[in-house]
Amino acid sequence: MLKLALTFLIIGVVLGLLGFGGIGGAFVGIAKILFFIAIALFLLFLVISLVAGKAVKDAVD
């Protein structure tokens, strides 16, 4: 997902430099949304793994 966000960011910047500010801004906005979704998913999976890791450790002991 971060690759897709980076792709949209690069396309948006190139479009902005070429004078297509409206669509370039839209691409940058999409990149920003994808980036924050990726960060939120990372944090969610981090919390889940920590909780599941404790549950497995407690079950083994």
C-alpha positions in Angstrom: 0.0 0.0 0.0 2.9 2.3 0.7 4.2 1.6 -2.9 0.8 2.7 -4.2 0.9 5.9 -2.1 4.4 6.7 -3.3 3.3 6.1 -6.9 0.4 8.5 -6.5 2.6 11.0 -4.8 5.1 11.0 -7.6 2.5 11.2 -10.3 0.8 14.1 -8.5 4.0 16.0 -8.2 4.9 15.5 -11.9 1.4 16.6 -12.9 1.7 19.6 -10.7 5.0 20.6 -12.2 3.5 20.2 -15.7 0.7 22.6 -14.9 -2.1 20.2 -14.2 -2.6 21.4 -10.6 -6.2 20.2 -10.1 -5.6 16.6 -11.0 -2.1 16.7 -9.4 -3.6 17.8 -6.2 -6.2 15.0 -6.4 -3.4 12.5 -6.8 -1.5 13.9 -3.8 -4.7 13.8 -1.8 -5.2 10.1 -2.7 -1.5 9.4 -1.7 -2.1 11.1 1.7 -5.2 9.0 2.4 -3.4 5.8 1.4 -0.4 6.7 3.6 -2.6 7.2 6.7 -4.5 4.0 6.0 -1.2 2.1 5.8 -0.1 3.7 9.1 -3.4 2.8 10.8 -3.2 -0.8 9.6 0.4 -1.0 10.8 -0.6 0.2 14.3 -3.6 -2.1 14.3 -1.6 -5.2 13.4 1.1 -4.2 15.9 -1.4 -4.1 18.7 -3.0 -7.4 17.6 0.4 -9.1 17.5 1.4 -7.9 20.9 -1.9 -9.1 22.4 -1.8 -12.4 20.6 1.9 -12.8 21.6 1.0 -12.4 25.2 -1.8 -14.9 24.9 0.4 -17.5 23.3 3.1 -16.9 25.9 0.6 -17.3 28.8 -0.8 -20.5 27.2 2.7 -22.1 26.9 3.7 -21.3 30.5 
